[in-house]
Amino acid sequence: MSIPKVGLFFGSFNPVHVGHMIIANFMATQTNLEEVWMVVSPHNPLKTKKTLARDHDRLHLVRLAISDNPKLKASDVEFSLPQPSYTIDTLSYLKEKYPNRQFALIMGGDNLATLHKWKNYELLLRDYELFVYQRPQHDLGELENHPNIKVVEAPLMQISASYIRRCLQDGKSVQYLVPDAVYQYLEEVPLYR
């Protein structure tokens, strides 16, 4: 029996939006990944923390976005790991906790170009498949042809969480920019206002 392959889609999801969901669903349904776990990162070492909503609020929004999609899962695995989170450490932890799963990474082409700055990136490349979605105006760099890199043509949207936060702060509607359940929640709870 083959070991199920799980794609890990890391992000601050601050907040999760339809662009994230399109990529997650594409990876779960149009690649050889059987599931995609949307891993809510408590604190990306390359980002400042002050603009982040609370960890559990962002996790709740991802759960709302996923709803009952059996191929997608919200993960808070990094909440209990040392901060700041490093992908290689999270993968080591998951490998130990779920020995009956095979893990792969999902990332944008912009991340691939800076992968050499990541902690133990050589181990990531050696031990894991990386599913990379192209980002316009981003060169994939010299790693594009690495045997563990799978470049996919996922549909992309020009939408950012920072744009959504600005809209919310300015009292503008974010309907259709975020999944319906997330929109309803953000209308009722002043998370980013």
N, C-alpha and C positions, 0 to 999 in steps of 0.2 A: 504494500500500500504506500502511495506517495505521501510525503509530508506536506501539509497545507502551507502555501506560501502567502505570507502576510506582508502587505506594503505598509510601511510606517510613514505617514504624512505629518511631519512636525510643523508646528506653527504657533504663534501667539494667538491667532484667531481672535483678534481684538477690534471688532467682533468678527465672527465667522460670516462670510458673505457668499453669494451665489457663485462667484468665481472659484472659491475653495471647493464648493460642493460639486461643481462641474468636473473639476480635476479629480477629486476623490472618486466620484462615480465612474468617470472614464477609466481610471486605473483599475477599479474593481470589476468592471464589466468588459473592457476591451484589451486587457493584457492577460498574462497568465497568473496574475495575482488572484487569490480566491477571496481575500478580504482586504479592506483598507482600514487601518486604525488611525484615526485623527488624534495625534498626540499633542495635547495642549501643553505648551512649554511655559513653565512658571517664569523663567527669565532667560532670554537668549543672551549669552555672554557678549554678543556684538551689538546689542540694543540697550537703550536706557530704560529703566524700569518705571519712571514716573508717569508715562502715558498709558500704562497697562491697567485694565480693570482687574479686579480681584480674580485670582486663579479659579475659584469655584464658580464665579459668575460666568467666566468665559467657557468653562467646561459645560455649564448648564446650557448656554447658547448652542454649543456644538451638539449636545444631546437633543435639543429641540430641533436643530437643523436636520439631523440624521433621521429623526422620527423612528419609523419601523423598518428602515432599509436593512435587510439581514446581512448585506455585504459590507456595511460600514459600522464602525464602532468608535465611540469616544473613549479616549484613554487619558487617565490622570497619573500614569506610571511615574512621570517625572516629579510629581508633587512630593513624593516621599524620598527622593534621591537628593544627594548633596547639591547645593547651589554654588555657582551657576551650573546648569545642565550641559553636559557634553555628550554628543550623540554616541560616541564609542562606548561611554560608560553605561548609557541607557541600553544599548544593544547587548552589552555583556550581561547586564541584569536580566533582560528579557530572555536571552538565550538560556540562562540558568533556570528561570522561572517557568518557561514554556519550552521544554526540550523537544516536544512533539510538533513544533512549528519552525518553519524556515522564514527568516525575516529579510526584507529588502527595504531599501530607502526610496522615497519619492522626493524629488526636489526640482526646483526651477533651474533653468540653465544659468541664471545669474549666480546661484550657489555653487554650481559645478566649477565655474571660473575661479572661485575663491576657495575651493576645497583644500588646496594646499596649506591654507591657514588654520584648518581645523585640527583639533587634537588627534593625534595618531591616524591621520587621514590615510596613510599607507595601509593600515589594517582594514579600514573601511573598504578600500578598493580591492584588497586581497580577498576578504571574507564575505562580502555582501554584494548583491546586485544593486545597482542604482538606476532607478527609472527616472529619466530626466525629461521634463517637458520644456520645449523651447520657449524662450521669452524674447519678444522682439527687441532689436538693438542690443542683444547680448551674445557675444561670441562665446562658444562653449569652451574654448581654450584647447590646450594640448591633450586633455583627458578624454575628449570626445570619442576617440577611437579605442579607448581601453576596453578589453574584452568583457568587463563586468558593467559597462555603461550601456544602458538601453535607452536610446533617444526616441521619444514617442511624439506624435503629432496630436497632442490633446487640444481641444478647443479652448481658447483663452479669452478672457474678458479684460478690458482696460478698466479695472475697478480696484480700489485699494481700501483697506480698513481705515487708513487715516482720512480719506475722503469721506467715508461714512461717518466717522467720529465728528468731523467738521460739520457735516450736514445736521447731525443730531444736536451739536452745540448751538447751531444757528437756528434750530427749530424747523428745519426743512425735512420733508418726507424722505424716508429711505425705502419706501415700498418698492418691491421688485429688485432691489439691490441686495437684499438679504432674504433668506427663506421666509415664507409666510409666518411660521410659528415664531421665528426670531423677531420679525417685524412686530407681531402682536405683543410680544414680551417687552420689546424696547419702547413701544407706545405706552405701556402701563408702568414700566419701571424706569426711573430716570438715571440709567446706568452711565451714559456718556453726556448727559446734559449738565 
